[in-house]
Amino acid sequence: MAGLFGVSIDPKIHKIGLGEDLFWGVFYHQHLGEQFAGLASWDQDRRHMVIRTARGLLRPNFDGRMKIFRGREGIGCCGSARQPFRFGSKFGIISLAITGNILNFRELIQKFNSQPGQTFEHYDETEVAAKLIAEGKNIIDGLCNLARSIKGAISLLLLTQDGIYGFYGPDGHWPLMIGEKNGAVAIASESAGFYNTGFKVSRDLKPGEIFLLRNGNVKFLQKVDAPNPKICSFLWVYTNFVASVVRDIPSTCVRMRLGSALARKDIQKGFIPHVVFPIPDSGRFHALGYYWEFIKQLMLGKIGRAPIYFELLAKYPYAGRSFTPQTKEERDREARAKILPSGEDLEGFILEYFAGLEKARTLEKTMDLVRPEDLDAVGCEDSIVRGTQLLGNFVPKLIGMGIKRVHIRASNPQLLSHCPWGQTTKKGEVIALRIPDLEERAKYLGLASLAYNTIGDLIRAIGLPEEELCMDCARSGGFEDDKVVT
């Protein structure tokens, strides 16, 4: 998927122009794709559209170049494809950026190729969407035609001389939201960057809704029929940046609830680890929730001790994301580059940490004089998709630190299928399908134990009705989600 952002200003109020808001609004969607970045603006005075795309990150490509983006409206995108896409139509020059996946893409290509006079420049989903919109009597009719014609999941921003059209697809998978401040209005895939740019979320779009942003104002236009919309549950678990709020539900809260659910299961089984650590950065709030559950139950007198929270692994901040690259080689390279083992002497750390409590008596009671090689260290991860990072990167680095008993707790239920709606995983890569047996999977990954949350845990953590959530990736297969292999 991709991250979309658009902004419209009232030039009489918003005196500094749209450049700063456009740049930073798109910048805060960088985590949704690092391969390409692009910006487009419409200058009403000059009747001219400016569009620039670049391979790589937004900031090094566009910082200091925003003066060329003039006018009252602009859109931008960070993702795995070169967007926004500019095309000519009977509606004039239009720029389009989409997120999601068109499942019948090839069939639509064949349809257009069979028509006289039709040509393709990029042969990608954005161009197909543009052609479907251009078939309409007007833009709204074109968006309705798009919704009728495609199978899959899509949301989009469309920049025209009339303003920015925002369309949240009727499938409901990839949300859009409106932010407002004095003299400007924004539409975005995520809310995380709104605070730093002065915007405040005014509403989440509903599936099928079409809005127009023009001259710093927002107007509802139409709603396409959305008979069975489902929003992606993985947004709260991993995909969205942790500061994002969707449907008034903070990602931080969902992740901590998921970590807490995993801890409760371990406590019920009598398993209390010595150390809890996050798989950085996405596992951090999952690990906090796991750790806080032990602290809560210790304070309630339900357990006799709690683990230490410690960051055994550190993410190098200048490395890229290892989930979004399109090839296995790129993902493996980023995974190796981004994670570094802590330089801490674990035995010295444990002795120093507990010596100040009640000297050797408390140390013996609490830790049983545990050596680093006997530590039960639980790593909290958002999900396990392919398992390649655990197998070839995280576990070997932890073992190299002297930790022999590595346990992994995954907040998302077992992924039993690829996602057809816009993620990058292919069906044959999912480790739960390659190694269905949990005991064999844990052994294969070099783990002392492995556990997942259930679909029910995920539904309770998000707090939306089950029928409103897409969990297709965890639905097929029929495994026992609650089982813990030790």
C-alpha positions as CSV (number, residue, x, y, z in Angstrom):
1,M,0.0,0.0,0.0
2,A,1.0,3.7,-0.1
3,G,0.6,6.7,2.1
4,L,-1.5,9.6,0.7
5,F,-1.8,13.2,1.7
6,G,-3.5,16.2,0.2
7,V,-3.9,19.8,1.4
8,S,-6.0,22.7,0.3
9,I,-5.5,26.3,1.6
10,D,-7.4,29.5,1.6
11,P,-4.7,32.0,0.4
12,K,-6.5,34.9,2.1
13,I,-5.9,33.2,5.5
14,H,-3.0,30.8,5.0
15,K,-0.4,33.3,3.9
16,I,2.7,31.0,3.7
17,G,1.4,28.9,0.8
18,L,0.8,25.2,0.7
19,G,4.5,24.1,0.3
20,E,5.3,23.5,4.0
21,D,2.1,21.7,4.8
22,L,2.3,19.6,1.6
23,F,5.9,18.5,2.3
24,W,5.5,17.6,5.9
25,G,2.1,16.0,5.5
26,V,3.6,13.6,2.9
27,F,6.8,13.2,5.0
28,Y,4.8,11.7,7.9
29,H,3.6,8.9,5.5
30,Q,7.1,7.8,4.7
31,H,6.8,4.6,6.7
32,L,4.2,3.3,4.3
33,G,6.7,3.1,1.4
34,E,10.3,4.0,0.8
35,Q,10.8,3.1,-2.9
36,F,9.2,6.3,-4.4
37,A,7.9,9.7,-3.4
38,G,6.0,12.2,-5.3
39,L,4.2,15.6,-5.1
40,A,1.8,17.5,-7.3
41,S,0.2,20.9,-7.1
42,W,-2.3,22.9,-9.2
43,D,-1.6,26.6,-9.7
44,Q,-5.0,28.2,-10.4
45,D,-3.4,31.6,-11.4
46,R,-1.2,30.1,-14.0
47,R,-3.6,27.3,-14.9
48,H,-0.6,24.9,-14.6
49,M,0.0,21.6,-12.8
50,V,3.4,20.8,-11.3
51,I,4.2,17.2,-10.6
52,R,7.5,15.7,-9.5
53,T,8.3,12.1,-8.5
54,A,11.6,10.6,-7.4
55,R,13.0,7.2,-6.5
56,G,13.8,6.9,-2.8
57,L,12.8,9.0,0.3
58,L,10.9,12.2,0.2
59,R,13.1,14.4,2.3
60,P,16.4,14.1,0.4
61,N,14.6,14.5,-2.9
62,F,12.3,17.4,-2.1
63,D,13.6,19.3,0.9
64,G,14.4,22.8,-0.3
65,R,12.6,22.4,-3.6
66,M,9.0,23.2,-2.4
67,K,8.8,26.7,-4.0
68,I,7.9,25.2,-7.3
69,F,4.7,23.8,-5.8
70,R,2.4,26.8,-6.0
71,G,-1.4,27.3,-5.9
72,R,-4.1,26.3,-3.4
73,E,-4.2,22.5,-3.7
74,G,-1.6,19.8,-3.7
75,I,-1.3,16.0,-3.1
76,G,1.6,13.6,-2.5
77,C,2.4,10.0,-2.0
78,C,5.0,7.7,-0.5
79,G,4.9,4.1,-1.7
80,S,6.2,1.3,-3.8
81,A,5.1,2.8,-7.2
82,R,5.9,6.1,-8.8
83,Q,3.0,8.4,-7.9
84,P,1.1,10.8,-8.3
85,F,0.4,9.9,-11.9
86,R,-0.5,12.7,-14.4
87,F,-2.8,12.2,-17.3
88,G,-4.9,14.2,-19.7
89,S,-8.6,13.7,-20.0
90,K,-11.8,15.4,-21.1
91,F,-11.8,16.8,-17.5
92,G,-8.5,18.5,-18.2
93,I,-5.1,17.7,-16.7
94,I,-5.5,15.4,-13.6
95,S,-3.0,14.0,-11.1
96,L,-3.9,10.7,-9.3
97,A,-2.4,8.8,-6.4
98,I,-3.9,5.5,-5.1
99,T,-3.4,3.0,-2.3
100,G,-4.5,-0.6,-2.3
101,N,-4.7,-3.3,-4.9
102,I,-6.8,-4.0,-8.0
103,L,-7.3,-7.7,-8.2
104,N,-8.7,-7.7,-11.8
105,F,-5.9,-5.5,-13.1
106,R,-5.0,-7.7,-16.0
107,E,-8.6,-8.2,-17.1
108,L,-9.0,-4.4,-17.2
109,I,-5.8,-4.0,-19.1
110,Q,-7.1,-6.5,-21.7
111,K,-10.4,-4.6,-21.8
112,F,-8.7,-1.3,-22.6
113,N,-6.3,-2.8,-25.1
114,S,-9.2,-4.2,-27.1
115,Q,-10.6,-0.7,-27.5
116,P,-9.4,1.4,-30.5
117,G,-7.1,4.3,-29.6
118,Q,-6.3,3.2,-26.1
119,T,-2.6,3.3,-25.1
120,F,-0.7,2.7,-21.9
121,E,2.4,4.4,-20.7
122,H,3.1,2.6,-17.4
123,Y,0.8,-0.5,-17.3
124,D,0.2,0.0,-13.6
125,E,-2.9,0.1,-11.4
126,T,-2.8,3.9,-11.1
127,E,-3.1,4.2,-14.9
128,V,-5.9,1.7,-15.0
129,A,-7.8,3.7,-12.3
130,A,-7.3,6.9,-14.2
131,K,-8.8,5.4,-17.4
132,L,-11.8,4.1,-15.5
133,I,-12.4,7.5,-14.0
134,A,-12.1,9.1,-17.5
135,E,-14.9,6.9,-18.7
136,G,-17.4,8.8,-16.5
137,K,-19.6,11.7,-17.6
138,N,-17.9,13.8,-14.9
139,I,-15.4,13.0,-12.2
140,I,-17.9,11.8,-9.6
141,D,-19.5,9.5,-12.2
142,G,-16.0,8.4,-13.1
143,L,-15.2,7.5,-9.5
144,C,-18.5,5.5,-9.3
145,N,-17.5,3.7,-12.5
146,L,-14.1,2.9,-10.9
147,A,-15.9,1.5,-7.8
148,R,-18.2,-0.7,-10.0
149,S,-15.4,-1.9,-12.3
150,I,-12.7,-3.0,-10.0
151,K,-12.3,-6.0,-7.7
152,G,-10.0,-5.3,-4.8
153,A,-9.4,-2.5,-2.3
154,I,-8.6,1.1,-3.2
155,S,-8.6,4.6,-1.9
156,L,-7.3,7.6,-3.8
157,L,-6.7,11.3,-4.1
158,L,-7.4,13.1,-7.4
159,L,-6.0,16.6,-8.0
160,T,-7.9,18.7,-10.6
161,Q,-8.4,22.4,-11.4
162,D,-11.5,22.2,-9.3
163,G,-9.7,20.9,-6.1
164,I,-8.8,17.6,-4.5
165,Y,-11.3,14.7,-4.7
166,G,-10.8,12.2,-1.9
167,F,-12.4,8.8,-2.4
168,Y,-12.5,6.2,0.4
169,G,-13.2,2.9,-1.5
170,P,-16.4,1.0,-0.6
171,D,-14.4,-2.0,0.4
172,G,-13.3,-0.1,3.5
173,H,-9.7,-1.5,3.8
174,W,-7.6,1.6,3.5
175,P,-9.0,4.6,5.4
176,L,-8.8,8.3,4.8
177,M,-9.4,11.1,7.3
178,I,-9.9,14.9,7.3
179,G,-7.8,17.3,9.3
180,E,-8.5,21.0,9.6
181,K,-6.8,24.2,10.9
182,N,-7.4,27.9,10.3
183,G,-7.2,28.5,6.6
184,A,-6.4,24.9,5.5
185,V,-7.9,21.5,5.3
186,A,-6.0,18.2,4.7
187,I,-6.9,14.6,3.8
188,A,-4.6,11.8,4.7
189,S,-4.1,8.0,5.1
190,E,-3.0,8.6,8.7
191,S,-3.3,11.2,11.4
192,A,0.2,10.8,12.9
193,G,1.6,13.9,11.3
194,F,-1.4,16.2,11.9
195,Y,-0.3,17.4,15.3
196,N,3.2,18.6,14.1
197,T,1.6,20.4,11.1
198,G,-1.1,22.1,13.2
199,F,-4.1,20.0,11.9
200,K,-6.7,18.4,14.1
201,V,-8.7,15.4,13.0
202,S,-12.2,16.5,12.2
203,R,-13.6,13.2,10.9
204,D,-12.8,9.8,9.4
205,L,-14.3,9.2,6.0
206,K,-16.8,6.4,5.8
207,P,-16.4,3.7,3.1
208,G,-17.6,4.9,-0.3
209,E,-17.6,8.6,0.5
210,I,-16.3,11.2,-1.9
211,F,-15.2,14.6,-0.7
212,L,-13.9,17.7,-2.4
213,L,-11.2,19.9,-0.8
214,R,-11.1,23.4,-2.3
215,N,-9.9,26.8,-1.2
216,G,-9.3,25.6,2.4
217,N,-12.7,24.1,2.8
218,V,-14.0,20.5,2.6
219,K,-17.4,19.4,1.1
220,F,-19.1,16.1,1.0
221,L,-20.2,15.2,-2.5
222,Q,-21.6,11.6,-2.7
223,K,-21.4,8.2,-1.1
224,V,-21.0,5.1,-3.2
225,D,-22.9,2.0,-2.0
226,A,-20.7,0.0,0.4
227,P,-22.5,-3.2,1.3
228,N,-19.9,-5.0,3.3
229,P,-16.9,-2.7,4.2
230,K,-14.1,-4.1,6.3
231,I,-11.1,-2.1,7.6
232,C,-7.7,-3.8,7.8
233,S,-7.1,-4.9,11.4
234,F,-3.3,-5.0,10.7
235,L,-3.3,-1.1,10.6
236,W,-3.4,-1.0,14.4
237,V,-1.0,-3.9,14.9
238,Y,1.8,-2.8,12.6
239,T,1.1,-0.9,9.3
240,N,0.2,2.5,10.7
241,F,2.8,4.6,12.6
242,V,2.3,4.1,16.3
243,A,1.1,7.7,16.8
244,S,-1.8,7.2,14.4
245,V,-5.5,7.2,15.5
246,V,-8.0,5.4,13.3
247,R,-11.8,5.4,14.1
248,D,-10.9,7.2,17.3
249,I,-8.8,4.2,18.4
250,P,-5.1,4.9,19.1
251,S,-2.6,2.4,17.7
252,T,-0.6,2.5,21.0
253,C,-3.6,1.3,23.0
254,V,-4.3,-1.6,20.7
255,R,-0.7,-2.7,20.7
256,M,-0.5,-2.6,24.5
257,R,-3.7,-4.5,24.9
258,L,-2.4,-7.2,22.6
259,G,0.8,-7.4,24.6
260,S,-1.2,-7.6,27.8
261,A,-3.3,-10.5,26.4
262,L,-0.1,-12.5,25.6
263,A,1.2,-11.9,29.2
264,R,-2.0,-13.1,30.8
265,K,-1.8,-16.4,28.9
266,D,1.8,-16.9,30.1
267,I,0.9,-16.0,33.7
268,Q,-2.0,-18.5,33.6
269,K,0.5,-21.2,32.4
270,G,2.9,-20.3,35.3
271,F,5.5,-18.9,32.9
272,I,7.3,-15.8,34.1
273,P,10.3,-14.8,32.0
274,H,13.4,-13.0,33.4
275,V,13.6,-10.4,30.7
276,V,11.1,-8.8,28.3
277,F,12.3,-7.0,25.3
278,P,10.8,-5.5,22.1
279,I,11.7,-6.4,18.5
280,P,12.3,-2.8,17.5
281,D,10.7,-0.6,16.6
282,S,7.3,-2.1,15.9
283,G,7.3,-4.4,18.9
284,R,7.9,-1.7,21.5
285,F,4.3,-1.0,22.6
286,H,3.5,-4.7,22.4
287,A,6.3,-5.3,24.8
288,L,5.3,-2.5,27.1
289,G,1.8,-4.0,27.3
290,Y,3.2,-7.5,28.0
291,Y,5.5,-6.1,30.7
292,W,2.9,-3.9,32.4
293,E,0.6,-6.8,32.7
294,F,3.2,-8.6,34.9
295,I,3.7,-5.4,37.0
296,K,0.0,-5.0,37.5
297,Q,-0.5,-8.6,38.6
298,L,2.6,-8.3,40.9
299,M,1.1,-5.3,42.5
300,L,-2.2,-7.1,43.0
301,G,-0.3,-9.9,44.7
302,K,-1.3,-12.5,42.1
303,I,2.3,-13.3,41.2
304,G,5.6,-13.3,43.2
305,R,7.9,-11.6,40.7
306,A,8.0,-9.8,37.4
307,P,10.5,-9.7,34.6
308,I,12.9,-6.9,33.8
309,Y,12.1,-4.7,30.7
310,F,15.3,-4.3,28.7
311,E,16.0,-3.5,25.1
312,L,18.3,-6.3,24.0
313,L,18.2,-5.2,20.3
314,A,18.5,-1.6,18.9
315,K,17.3,-0.3,15.6
316,Y,19.8,1.8,13.7
317,P,17.8,4.9,12.9
318,Y,19.2,5.5,9.4
319,A,18.3,2.0,8.1
320,G,15.1,1.6,6.1
321,R,12.1,-0.6,6.7
322,S,12.4,-4.3,6.0
323,F,8.7,-5.0,5.4
324,T,8.0,-2.7,2.5
325,P,10.7,-3.7,-0.1
326,Q,9.4,-5.8,-2.9
327,T,12.1,-8.5,-3.1
328,K,13.4,-11.0,-0.6
329,E,16.9,-9.9,-1.1
330,E,16.1,-6.3,-0.4
331,R,14.1,-7.2,2.7
332,D,16.9,-9.5,4.1
333,R,19.5,-6.8,3.5
334,E,17.5,-4.1,5.4
335,A,16.7,-6.6,8.2
336,R,20.4,-7.3,8.7
337,A,21.3,-3.6,8.5
338,K,18.7,-2.2,10.9
339,I,19.1,-4.3,14.0
340,L,22.1,-4.2,16.3
341,P,22.6,-6.2,19.5
342,S,23.0,-4.3,22.7
343,G,26.5,-3.9,24.0
344,E,25.4,-4.5,27.6
345,D,27.1,-7.2,29.7
346,L,23.9,-9.0,30.7
347,E,25.3,-10.8,33.7
348,G,26.7,-7.5,35.1
349,F,23.5,-5.7,34.3
350,I,21.3,-8.3,36.2
351,L,23.6,-8.3,39.2
352,E,23.8,-4.5,39.3
353,Y,20.0,-4.1,38.8
354,F,19.0,-6.4,41.7
355,A,21.8,-5.7,44.1
356,G,20.3,-2.4,45.0
357,L,17.0,-4.0,46.0
358,E,17.9,-6.2,49.0
359,K,21.4,-7.5,48.1
360,A,21.9,-11.2,47.5
361,R,18.7,-12.3,49.4
362,T,16.4,-10.5,47.0
363,L,18.6,-11.4,44.1
364,E,18.4,-15.1,45.0
365,K,14.6,-15.0,45.6
366,T,13.9,-13.0,42.4
367,M,16.3,-14.4,39.9
368,D,17.6,-17.6,41.5
369,L,21.1,-16.4,40.6
370,V,20.3,-16.8,36.9
371,R,23.2,-16.7,34.5
372,P,22.7,-15.1,31.1
373,E,22.7,-18.4,29.3
374,D,19.8,-19.6,31.6
375,L,17.7,-16.5,31.1
376,D,14.2,-16.8,29.7
377,A,14.0,-13.8,27.5
378,V,10.7,-13.0,25.8
379,G,10.8,-10.9,22.7
380,C,7.5,-9.2,21.7
381,E,6.8,-8.8,18.0
382,D,3.9,-7.4,16.2
383,S,3.6,-10.4,13.9
384,I,5.5,-13.2,12.2
385,V,5.0,-13.2,8.4
386,R,7.9,-15.0,6.7
387,G,10.0,-15.7,9.8
388,T,13.2,-14.9,7.9
389,Q,14.2,-12.0,10.2
390,L,13.9,-14.1,13.3
391,L,15.7,-17.1,11.7
392,G,18.6,-15.3,10.1
393,N,18.9,-12.1,12.1
394,F,17.3,-11.6,15.5
395,V,17.8,-15.0,17.1
396,P,21.4,-15.4,16.0
397,K,22.2,-11.9,17.4
398,L,20.5,-12.7,20.7
399,I,22.3,-16.1,21.0
400,G,25.6,-14.2,20.2
401,M,24.9,-12.1,23.3
402,G,24.8,-15.3,25.4
403,I,21.0,-15.7,25.6
404,K,20.2,-19.4,24.9
405,R,16.4,-19.4,25.7
406,V,14.7,-16.9,23.3
407,H,10.9,-16.9,23.4
408,I,8.8,-14.9,20.9
409,R,5.3,-13.6,21.6
410,A,3.5,-12.4,18.4
411,S,0.6,-10.0,18.9
412,N,-1.1,-10.6,15.6
413,P,-2.8,-14.0,15.2
414,Q,-1.0,-16.5,13.0
415,L,-0.9,-15.3,9.4
416,L,-2.4,-18.2,7.5
417,S,-2.7,-16.5,4.1
418,H,-1.2,-13.7,2.0
419,C,-3.1,-10.4,1.8
420,P,-4.7,-9.8,-1.5
421,W,-5.8,-6.3,-0.6
422,G,-2.6,-4.3,-0.8
423,Q,0.3,-5.8,1.3
424,T,3.5,-7.3,-0.2
425,T,3.5,-10.8,1.2
426,K,3.1,-13.7,-1.3
427,K,1.2,-16.8,-0.4
428,G,4.1,-19.2,-0.5
429,E,6.2,-17.0,1.8
430,V,3.9,-17.3,4.9
431,I,5.7,-19.4,7.5
432,A,2.6,-20.7,9.1
433,L,1.7,-22.3,5.8
434,R,5.2,-23.6,5.2
435,I,5.5,-25.1,8.7
436,P,1.9,-25.6,10.1
437,D,3.0,-27.4,13.2
438,L,3.9,-24.9,16.0
439,E,6.4,-27.1,17.7
440,E,8.3,-27.6,14.4
441,R,8.0,-23.9,13.6
442,A,9.5,-22.9,17.0
443,K,12.3,-25.4,16.6
444,Y,13.0,-24.2,13.0
445,L,13.2,-20.6,14.2
446,G,15.6,-21.5,17.1
447,L,13.1,-20.6,19.8
448,A,12.5,-22.0,23.2
449,S,8.8,-21.2,22.8
450,L,6.4,-19.4,20.5
451,A,2.9,-18.1,21.1
452,Y,0.3,-15.9,19.2
453,N,-2.8,-14.0,20.1
454,T,-6.1,-15.3,18.8
455,I,-8.5,-13.6,16.5
456,G,-10.7,-13.0,19.5
457,D,-7.8,-11.2,21.3
458,L,-7.3,-9.0,18.3
459,I,-11.0,-8.1,18.0
460,R,-11.2,-7.2,21.7
461,A,-8.0,-5.1,21.5
462,I,-9.3,-3.0,18.6
463,G,-12.8,-2.7,20.0
464,L,-14.7,-2.7,16.7
465,P,-17.4,-5.2,15.8
466,E,-16.0,-8.3,14.2
467,E,-18.0,-7.8,11.0
468,E,-16.2,-4.4,10.5
469,L,-12.7,-5.9,10.6
470,C,-10.8,-7.6,7.8
471,M,-8.8,-10.5,9.2
472,D,-8.6,-12.5,6.0
473,C,-4.9,-13.1,6.5
474,A,-5.6,-15.0,9.8
475,R,-8.9,-16.7,8.8
476,S,-7.8,-19.8,6.8
477,G,-6.2,-22.9,8.0
478,G,-7.8,-23.8,11.3
479,F,-4.8,-23.8,13.6
480,E,-5.1,-23.6,17.4
481,D,-4.2,-20.0,18.0
482,D,-4.0,-20.3,21.8
483,K,-1.4,-23.1,21.8
484,V,2.0,-22.4,23.2
485,V,4.9,-24.7,22.3
486,T,7.6,-25.0,24.9
